[in-house]
Amino acid sequence: MIDARISKLAQLLAHYCIATRPQDRVAIQSSSLGMPLVKAVYQEVLRAGGHPVVIWQDEEFQEILLREGSDEQLQYVADPIRVVSETFEGSIRIAAAHNTRTLANIDPARQKMMRSALGEMMNTIMRRTAANEHRWVTTVYPTHAYAQEADMSLRDYEDFVYGACFADKEDPVGEWQKLSVEQQKWVDWLNGKKQVRVLGPHADLTLSISGRTFINSDGQRNMPSGEIFTGPVEDSVNGWIRFSYPAIYSSREVEGIELKFVEGKVVSAQAKKNEPFLKNVLQTDPGACYLGEFAIGTNNGINRFTKSILFDEKIGGTIHLAVGAGYPETGSQNRSMVHWDMICDMRDGGQIWVDDELFYEGGRFLV
């Protein structure tokens, strides 16, 4: 018998997150490990009158391509993937990894080549999303690999995942709606504000949010969610920040990252582990060394670091910045093949000042 929480999560993904409508074409992307959730989502999309299409994606195929493919093969974007980004109304990505470090020893230059080829598709998705032409959501299906990364048993990790998604509640949609109402208060307060300063043991950073829009992330793109975010004015970021947790990108874990910004651009990047990889990613394209996102995590139900950015960036009491592409709906104009989130814990005295008013301190909102 299928876990009832899988059914509830599938209902959230198909009906709440992407709001499937009759005739909508919906791509469901996952590996074979995610099959229980894939089947449940497929069923729910059908029930909503949509046309589900399953696309099998597995990190082992990507490893083979990166190791053995020619330059031309690395830069090839398959027609089905292109059609989804350019024409489909919805997409649901269910991450279900066999091994979270499959690509850890791949040549970064080859990964950069592949990212560059996918950049146009990424920009298309962002543009269509901002225009309400495409609705997408990303989630995780619990696997042994993710459980091991989080230092949990599979059973404990399943409880963690379904609890964070409210799939263990009687009315998951109602729970997300409650969080949405709470977050909207802060989004409304920030509307029209101009200047932000992040200050504390790990940061002294200023950035402009003038003319930019904060988004209430209430589970309709990431499941789970729990954050408010915007795209800072590209050339406005000045100062430094040291990130509290390892930042994982393309299967590589980079620890102890500290970035320094001058007029928006990263001018100094240091790390205690994998610093050359960090610098390589920041050189992917001109936009990779500018910020595309400034965000505050609000989900107090996610209270531990699990090495999965989908959960970790939502930890209540943290902020995160993303180098690279910004979301057009925030007003961000930064374009890049990169979008790399990095998390800073604010619970040990960190402050956020907005237009010279103390807005947030020690991981808590003051307004």
N, C-alpha and C positions, 0 to 999 in steps of 0.2 A: 504494500500500500504506500502511495506517495505521501511524503511528509506534508501535512496540511500547510506548513509555512511556505513550502515551495509554491503551492497553488495560490496563496495570498500574494506572494511576491510577483508571480506571473500576472495576476490581476492588476497589481499596482503598475507594472511596467507597461502593459498593453492599454489600460484604460485611464489611469491617472497620469503617468509620466508622458506618454506620447499621444494620449487621447485619440486612439485609432478611430477613424471614421469609415463608413462604407466606401468601398473602392480604393481606399488607401493602399499603396504598395509599401510593405514593411519588410526591410531586410533584418534577419536575425542572425547575428554573427557570433560564433563560439567554436570551441574545440569539442572533441568527442566526450570529454569529461563533463561538460556542461549539459549533456543530453537530457537529464530529467527536467531541468528548468527550460531548456529549448523546446521540448515537447509541450510543456504546460503553456509557454508563451505562444507557441504556434496555435494551440487550441483557442486561447483567448483572443488572438488577432482575428481568427476565423469567426468567432462568436460576435465580434464587433463589426463584421462585414468587410474586413480588410483582406488583402492578398499577401499572405506571409511567404517569404522566400528565405530559405536557410542557406547561409554561406559558411562553409567549414573553414575555419582559420586555426592553425596550430603553429606554435612557436618552433616546432621541429622542422617544418617545411621552410620557415624563414631562415633557420640556421643553415640548412642545405643550400639555399639560394645564396646566402651571404658568403658561404665558404667556396662554392663551386661556380657560381654564375659569372658570366662575363659582365663588363661594364654596361653593355646594351641590355642585358637581361635584368641587371639591378635597377635600371631606370625605366623598365617596362611597367606600365600600370594596366592590369587586366581589364578588359571591357566590362565585365559584370560589376567590378568595384567602381569604375567610372560612371556607369549608368546609375548606380545607387546614389552617388554623390550629386549627380547632375539632375536626376529626374524623380527619384523616389520621395514619397511624402514622409516616410519615417524610417528610423533604424534603431535597433536594440542590440547593443554589444554586451555579451555576457562573457567576461574574462574567466577562464577556467584553466589555469596553467598546470602542466605536468611538472615543470621545473622552472622556477623564477630566475635562474641564472643561466639559461640555455645560451644566451648571446654574450655572456660575460667576457669571453676571450676572442670575440670577433674584432677584426681590424676596424677601429673607429672611422677611418677614412671611407670604408665600404658602407658602413652604416650611414655616414653623412651623405654619400651618393644616393642611397635609397631614400632617405628623408627628403632630399632635394627634389627627387622625382615625384614624391607624394605631396609636395608643397602646394601645387596648383589645386589638387583635389581638396586638401585641407582648407584652403582659402574659399573654395566653392561652397563647402559645407557651412563655413562660418557666415558667408554672405547670404546664403539661402535661409539659414537659421534666423539671422537678424531680420530677414524679410518675411518671416513666418511661412516660408515655403517648405521647410523641412523641420521635423521634430525628431530629436534623438535622445537616447539615454544610455548610460553605461552602468553596469552593475557587476557583481562578482558572484560566481557560484563557488561555494566552499570546497576546496581540494586539500589534499595532504600537503602539497607544496606551500600553499598560503598559510596553513595551520602551523607548519614548521617555522616559517618566517616569523610568525607572530608568537612563537614559543608556547603554542597551545596544542592540545589534542584536537583531533578532527571534531569530536563532539562539542568540545568547548568553543571551537572556532565557529561551528554552525550556529550555536546559541548566540555568539557575538554578532555574526553577520545578520541573522534574521531579527535579532533584537535591535540592531542599529537601523534596520529598514522598517521597524514597527510591524514586521510580518508575523510577529508573535502576539500582536494585539487583536482584539475583537474587531476594531474598526481602524485599520491602518491608514486609510485616506483621511479620516477624521483627525488622527494624530498629526499627519503632515499639515493639515489645514491649520491646526492650532499653532504649530511652529511657524507657519507662514505669517499668521497674524502678528505673532511676537516680533518676528524679524522685520515686518513692514514698518513697525514703529521706528526702528533705527534707520531704515532706508528713507522714510519720510523726513526724519530729522536732518539727515545728511543732504537732502535735496537743496541745491543752490549754494552749498558751502564751497570754499575755494582752496583752502590750504590745510595739509595734514603734516603733523610732525610725530614721528615714532621715536620714543625716548626710553632708555632703560639700560639695564646691564648688557644687553646684546645689540643695541642699536642707537644710532643718532642719525635719523633720516628725515628729510623733508621732501614733500612731493605735492604737486598741484592736482586737484580734482575739479578745477573750474571748468564748467561746461560738460562735465562727465556725469554719467548716470550709474547709481548703485543698483545692482540686481539682487532681488530676493531669491536666493537659491533654495527652493523648498521641496526638492526631490523630483522635479520634473525633467532634469537632465542627468544628474547624478543620483543614483539610488544605492546607498543613502546619501543625503545631503545635510545641509545645516551650515550655511555661510552667507555672508553678504559680500559682494565684490564689485570692483569697478576697474577701469583701465586708466592709470594715471596719465597726465599730460606728458608726452614722450620725452621732452627735453627738460623736464622740471625736477627730476630726481637728483638729490645731492646728499652726500653723507655716506654712512657705512652701516652694514648689518651683518651679524653673525648668526647663522642658522643652527638651531638647537639639535636637530635630528639629521641623520643621514638622508641625503637626497638621492633617489634611485631613478635612473634613466637608461633606457636600452639595456637593461639587465645589469648595469654597473652601479655600485653603491659608492657615493662620494661623501666622505665624512668631514666635518669641521669646516664647512664652507664659510668664507667671509668675503663679501663683495664691497667694493667702494665705487660710488657713482659720482660723476661730475657732469652736470648739464644732461642728465638722463642716461649717459653711457657708462657701462662697467669699464672702469679704467684700471682696476686691480682685482684679481680673483685668486684667492688662496684656498687650499684645502689640505687637511691632514692626510687624506687618503684619496688617491686617484685624481690629483690636481691636473695632470696633463690632459685627462679626459674632459674635465670641467672646461679647461681653456679651449679645447678642440670644439666642444659643442657651442661655446660662445662665439666661435668664429665661423659657424655654419653659414651665416648670411648676415647682412647689415643689421637686421632687426633682432638677431639673437642676443645681442648685448644690451638691449633696452628692455624695460619692463612692459609687459602686456597686461599684468593683473596685480592688483592690491586687494587682499581679502582678509576677512575676520571670520574664524571658525566659531560656530555657535552651538554645536551639538554636544551637550554635556553627557549624553549617553555613550559617546565615544571617548573613553577616558584613558586609553593606552595606545602606545605607538606599535603598529603592526607591520611596518614596512610595505604597506599598500596605500598609495597616495589617495585613492578613492575614499578611504576612511580617515587617514591621518590628517589631511588638510582641513577636516571638519572638526577636529578636536576642540572642544570648548576651552577658551583661554589661550588660544594661539592665533597668530596671523600667518599668512603665507603670501609670498610674492612669486610671480612667474616671469622668468625671462622669456622673451620671444613673443609669439603671436598674442594679440589681445582680441577680445570679443567685440565685434563692431557695434553691437547693441549698447555697449557701455560708452561709446564714443571713441574708443581706442582706434588709433590709426596705425598701430604697429603691426607690420606684416612679417612673418617669419615661418620657416618650416619647423621651428622649435616651439614648444610650450612646456616649460619645465618648472614645476611648482617646488618651492623650498619653504620649510616651516620654521617659525621662530616662536618659542614659548614665551608668553607674556605674564605668566602667573607669579613670577618672582619680582614683581615691581615694575614691569613694563607699563608704559603710558602711551595713549594716543591723544594728542591735542588736535582739535579741529577749529580753525579760525581763532586760535588763542584760548579756546575753552576746553577744559579737561573732559573728554568724551568717554574714556575707557581707562581703567587702571587695574593692574593685578589680575587680569583675565576677566574683568567684569565691566559691563556697560554702566555708566553713571547717569544716563538720561533715560 
